[in-house]
Amino acid sequence: MSITVGIAGITGKFAKRLVSHLLKQDGVSIRGYCRDPSKVPEAISSSPQVTIFKGDALDNEAIRTFVTGSDVVVCCYLGDDTLMVDGQKALIDSCEESQVPRYVASDWALDYTKLKLGELFPKDPMIHVKAYLDTKKVQGVHIHVGGFMEPIFSSFFNIFDPSTNTFRYWGDGSEIMEGTTYENAAEFTAAVVVDPKATGIIRFLGGRSTIQEIAQSFAKVHGIKPTLESRGSLEELYKTMHDKREKNPADIYGYMSLFFYYYWINGQTFVGTDLDNAKYPSVQAISWEDFIRQWPLEQLPNAYFSLSA
């Protein structure tokens, strides 16, 4: 079976991993879309299976040329609300016009369908895009993977302190953290993309563990017993994140990670246990412990930032 896959935002860190998995499969041709083709890695641009198209996110003529002839279009955009909403609507409209049967939205997230607009504000664009797709003939595909594992050990969340091997957490430590690595999510997405029957919300998880269990896995893998440090209850986290936002709304990075953390562990956005993992047995789920084992201790805090390499 042959399939042509359009990938918008092909220079992004997730897109590059998705392409690497798609190129391993027979019969796959890729049409990539980006603003600057010179940023496409040579390993991708030199492949005879890949054709690169240049254009902006709102250039309707260029987008139409890019999507035409695709069996499925995958959006790998990551940026501001204009890009994530208007940019995706432009892609969807062109898919509709060119009769592309499926569109994979730029999701890879917690289950934002259980959120109200404004609760976890960075996910508001996903809510808007899904609602827009639901009005179209093109079939929407929404892949939910929980939270990405890599950022948990980075300075973004300030959960893991590598200088003292301390895990800081909110809640009582028994809250579930659903997670998937970037690589695992990309591998699963590749399997979904080449499956013409895959539509709607599709759920995949690498693992479900509490912060206490993650700390235990860390000790098992690296032979170091970490310290667990409570930062307060979930109620205190909710108050803290909203107080920070109200006092300095422009300092988005001063509170955004707290909003993510709260909705990640409070149970509201769980992908759950009714998963689609088994539908794609070629993809081996990477658990929290598997992920920790993949990284030497000194490199673990930089796992997220190495994704841009």
Order of alpha helices (4+ residues) and beta strands (2+ residues): beta-alpha-beta-alpha-beta-alpha-beta-alpha-beta-alpha-beta-beta-beta-beta-beta-alpha-beta-beta-alpha-beta-alpha-alpha-alpha
